[in-house]
Amino acid sequence: MEGEGKVDFKASEIEYVSYGGEHHLPLIMNLVDQELSEPYSIFTYRYFVYLWPHLSFLAFHQGKCVGTVVCKMGDHRHTFRGYIAMLVVLNSYRGRGIATELVTRSIKVMMDSGCDEVTLEAEVTNKGALALYGRLGFIRAKRLFRYYLNGVDAFRLKLLFPRPQPNYYNEYTADEARVIVD
Ligand SMILES: CC(C)(COP(=O)(O)OP(=O)(O)OC[C@H]1O[C@@H](n2cnc3c(N)ncnc32)[C@H](O)[C@@H]1OP(=O)(O)O)[C@@H](O)C(=O)NCCC(=O)NCCS
């Protein structure tokens, strides 16, 4: 873990790119291996980035990869659901909004692709992640007992996108609509 103090940088120096091919894979793997408790095999990484390259983003500072988000989406029961699998920012770059920017980009693509909701799991002890997702509007939908290999429970977090409301008033004249509203 790179914990030797914060790096001084301007927000405008961080470049965000969506997954661009095999050369990005080791950068993502290195970051996640360094910073997340759960170990993943190369097949897991490939599953996500090959099938949903447009849902994964990397953050670079002066050519160095300092953050990443990896996601997928698909049908789940009766919903079309986005899923955030991994979100990591290098320790020395944290607290400056990089994770928020990464995850917001993925969520926007999910929303534009017609997802009804976005979910993820986070360790119940992960205050940083829980605060970040809470601020973005995620709610705690479920507690999963000993979900991780390290024995820690998880919260399943969920963000629901508002469905477009039918515009009832289009069927009425302006006067009729005013009566309904009053
Ligand atoms: C969680 C993580 C991705 C956050 O990255 P980050 O770039 O520091 O996040 P941001 O700067 O965008 O933080 C945005 C908000 O999240 C919250 N937050 C982030 N880190 C926090 C921390 N350590 N303690 C409390 N709140 C925190 C704050 O609400 C912050 O809002 P603020 O700017 O008003 O303070 C990063 O700490 C990390 O990589 N952790 C290890 C991997 C991990 O736990 N990933 C999540 C798995 S679910």
The ligand as a Gaussian input file, in Angstrom:
#p B3LYP/6-31G(d) Opt

LIG

0 1
 C      -13.369000       4.264000      -0.803000
 C      -12.383000       4.982000      -1.730000
 C      -12.543000       4.423000      -3.130000
 C      -12.717000       6.489000      -1.717000
 O      -11.851000       7.150000      -2.631000
 P      -11.657000       8.747000      -2.597000
 O      -11.117000       9.182000      -3.916000
 O      -10.926000       9.125000      -1.392000
 O      -13.160000       9.236000      -2.446000
 P      -13.684000      10.722000      -2.658000
 O      -12.577000      11.691000      -2.458000
 O      -14.426000      10.780000      -3.941000
 O      -14.679000      10.802000      -1.437000
 C      -15.946000      11.311000      -1.556000
 C      -16.696000      11.217000      -0.227000
 O      -16.591000       9.921000       0.313000
 C      -16.479000       9.974000       1.718000
 N      -15.205000       9.410000       2.142000
 C      -14.217000       8.960000       1.340000
 N      -13.229000       8.433000       2.082000
 C      -13.596000       8.568000       3.383000
 C      -13.014000       8.187000       4.625000
 N      -11.832000       7.570000       4.697000
 N      -13.693000       8.449000       5.777000
 C      -14.904000       9.055000       5.721000
 N      -15.505000       9.433000       4.585000
 C      -14.861000       9.188000       3.423000
 C      -16.667000      11.353000       2.082000
 O      -18.074000      11.516000       2.275000
 C      -16.226000      12.106000       0.868000
 O      -16.898000      13.286000       0.849000
 P      -16.165000      14.696000       1.217000
 O      -15.374000      15.038000      -0.020000
 O      -17.311000      15.597000       1.476000
 O      -15.311000      14.427000       2.408000
 C      -10.923000       4.823000      -1.235000
 O      -10.856000       5.155000       0.113000
 C      -10.351000       3.439000      -1.441000
 O       -9.802000       3.112000      -2.506000
 N      -10.467000       2.558000      -0.413000
 C       -9.965000       1.188000      -0.498000
 C      -10.782000       0.355000      -1.456000
 C      -12.243000       0.347000      -1.076000
 O      -12.580000       0.252000       0.090000
 N      -13.116000       0.463000      -2.100000
 C      -14.560000       0.429000      -1.931000
 C      -15.068000      -0.953000      -1.910000
 S      -16.831000      -0.981000      -1.699000

